[in-house]
Amino acid sequence: MMESRHLGPIVLDGGLGGGAVEAVVRALGAQIDVRVEIDYPARFDESVVRDIDMVLDRLDFVDGLARQTIARGIRRDDTSAAQLFTAWRKATGDEDGPEDDFLEALRPARITITPDGGRVNRDRVIMTYALPDVDVEGRVSVRFVEPTGPELVSPTRVRTH
């Protein structure tokens, strides 16, 4: 059995075509749901666990890149970032609320790590953010794609209450 410094023992669930493990870590000032998806269980070894731990060791770096990507996306109306930003402004009653305040309000909610996706699954990490302190349904996610880097995930439904 493999063991992560952050997740503890990793026992794959034997899911479709591979396996996964779910956990929660405290990082970046939030409780973050973590999902690790393994496409090739036969290749799951200590080096893969080191890759997982390296991502979790460097969440502040990953978070910084994700927030830069979200900031760029705010300026494009067709993105999940722009939709969530607009909903946040409406929910806070500040139609001119600055982008920096929005970015600061975002909290990491979930991280998915796919360390062995190969050519089929080029996503290595997906960071998903929510606005827990505002009455807004919706999230924004950033994919870290091998080898091109971070990009916003397609828009999801965003609503204010």
Phi, psi and omega per residue, in radians:
M1 nan 2.350 3.133
M2 -1.511 2.604 3.139
E3 -2.311 2.261 3.100
S4 -1.665 2.522 3.061
R5 -1.114 -0.505 -3.076
H6 -1.711 -0.589 -3.028
L7 -1.821 -0.196 -3.067
G8 1.372 -2.719 3.134
P9 -1.071 2.358 3.130
I10 -1.830 1.952 3.099
V11 -2.031 1.946 -3.109
L12 -1.255 2.489 -3.110
D13 -1.386 -0.085 3.120
G14 1.239 0.510 -3.118
G15 -1.116 -3.131 -3.070
L16 -0.922 2.043 3.046
G17 1.266 0.115 -3.100
G18 3.057 -2.146 3.128
G19 -2.994 2.930 -3.131
A20 -2.608 2.832 3.029
V21 -2.458 2.482 3.119
E22 -2.038 2.524 3.122
A23 -2.729 3.090 3.045
V24 -2.265 2.355 3.060
V25 -2.168 2.647 3.032
R26 -1.725 2.023 -3.136
A27 -2.782 2.738 3.070
L28 0.942 0.554 3.112
G29 1.283 0.346 -3.094
A30 -2.584 2.791 2.938
Q31 -1.492 2.120 -3.062
I32 -2.047 2.199 3.022
D33 -1.248 2.313 3.137
V34 -2.069 2.332 3.019
R35 -2.227 2.201 3.055
V36 -1.911 2.166 3.127
E37 -1.960 2.205 -3.124
I38 -1.952 2.043 -3.128
D39 -1.428 -0.539 -3.062
Y40 -2.190 1.444 -3.088
P41 -0.996 -0.519 3.141
A42 -1.146 -0.428 3.126
R43 -1.681 0.039 -3.117
F44 -1.275 1.943 -3.104
D45 -2.502 -2.998 -3.099
E46 -1.025 -0.584 -3.138
S47 -1.167 -0.616 3.086
V48 -1.189 -0.716 3.091
V49 -1.092 -0.699 3.075
R50 -1.076 -0.687 3.090
D51 -1.084 -0.754 3.111
I52 -1.075 -0.849 -3.138
D53 -1.109 -0.623 3.127
M54 -1.099 -0.734 3.085
V55 -1.065 -0.819 -3.115
L56 -1.209 -0.520 3.051
D57 -1.153 -0.544 -3.009
R58 -1.941 0.546 -3.113
L59 -1.061 -0.540 3.109
D60 -1.113 -0.661 3.089
F61 -1.183 -0.819 3.124
V62 -1.059 -0.767 3.126
D63 -1.055 -0.756 3.123
G64 -1.062 -0.789 3.098
L65 -1.125 -0.695 3.138
A66 -1.124 -0.758 -3.141
R67 -1.162 -0.608 3.051
Q68 -1.101 -0.718 3.129
T69 -1.144 -0.734 3.105
I70 -1.111 -0.751 3.136
A71 -1.026 -0.738 3.093
R72 -1.142 -0.642 -3.118
G73 -1.231 -0.441 3.125
I74 -1.004 -0.560 -3.053
R75 -1.465 -0.026 3.117
R76 -2.008 1.983 -3.016
D77 -1.001 -0.438 -3.047
D78 -1.529 0.208 -3.068
T79 -1.838 2.774 3.047
S80 -1.106 -0.581 3.129
A81 -1.125 -0.782 3.138
A82 -1.135 -0.733 3.136
Q83 -1.111 -0.757 -3.138
L84 -1.210 -0.655 3.092
F85 -1.065 -0.793 3.121
T86 -1.088 -0.772 3.119
A87 -1.117 -0.679 3.109
W88 -1.098 -0.797 3.114
R89 -1.025 -0.777 -3.131
K90 -1.124 -0.776 -3.093
A91 -1.177 -0.570 3.139
T92 -1.504 -0.160 -3.127
G93 1.309 0.196 -3.132
D94 -2.002 1.526 -3.081
E95 -1.086 -0.275 3.118
D96 -1.947 0.323 -3.117
G97 -0.924 2.321 -3.076
P98 -1.252 2.643 3.140
E99 -1.021 -0.682 -3.113
D100 -1.075 -0.658 3.111
D101 -1.158 -0.687 3.084
F102 -1.080 -0.854 -3.118
L103 -1.072 -0.627 3.116
E104 -1.228 -0.556 -3.132
A105 -1.280 -0.425 3.131
L106 -1.131 2.382 3.076
R107 -2.134 2.379 3.062
P108 -1.121 2.271 -3.103
A109 -1.948 -0.557 -3.055
R110 -2.687 2.518 2.995
I111 -2.304 2.269 3.059
T112 -1.956 2.257 -3.131
I113 -2.052 2.186 3.104
T114 -2.182 1.417 -2.974
P115 -1.264 -0.298 -3.027
D116 -2.194 0.587 -3.039
G117 -1.202 -0.360 3.121
G118 1.096 -2.634 -3.105
R119 -1.331 -0.412 -3.099
V120 -1.235 -0.847 -3.108
N121 -2.027 1.753 -3.067
R122 -1.469 -0.173 3.070
D123 -1.243 2.287 3.064
R124 -1.832 -0.585 3.140
V125 -2.524 2.456 2.983
I126 -2.248 2.075 3.086
M127 -1.765 2.263 3.136
T128 -2.084 2.336 -3.081
Y129 -2.071 2.619 3.096
A130 -2.353 3.025 3.094
L131 -2.044 1.397 -3.007
P132 -1.197 -0.392 -3.062
D133 -1.665 0.102 -3.105
V134 -2.278 2.561 -3.102
D135 -1.402 1.247 -3.130
V136 -2.321 2.235 3.007
E137 -1.655 2.268 3.123
G138 2.491 2.776 -3.119
R139 -2.487 2.841 3.035
V140 -2.235 2.371 -3.108
S141 -2.180 2.549 3.086
V142 -2.127 2.216 3.085
R143 -1.690 2.383 3.008
F144 -1.780 1.815 -2.987
V145 -1.709 2.338 3.079
E146 -1.488 2.176 0.020
P147 -1.842 0.202 -2.950
T148 -1.496 -0.351 3.107
G149 1.823 -2.927 -3.018
P150 -1.270 2.510 3.051
E151 -2.639 2.652 3.108
L152 -1.243 2.512 3.026
V153 -1.393 2.621 -3.131
S154 -0.875 2.674 -3.098
P155 -0.993 2.556 3.010
T156 -2.041 2.936 -3.133
R157 -1.205 2.253 3.137
V158 -2.141 2.339 3.124
R159 -2.458 2.599 2.950
T160 -1.864 2.734 -3.129
H161 -1.794 nan nan
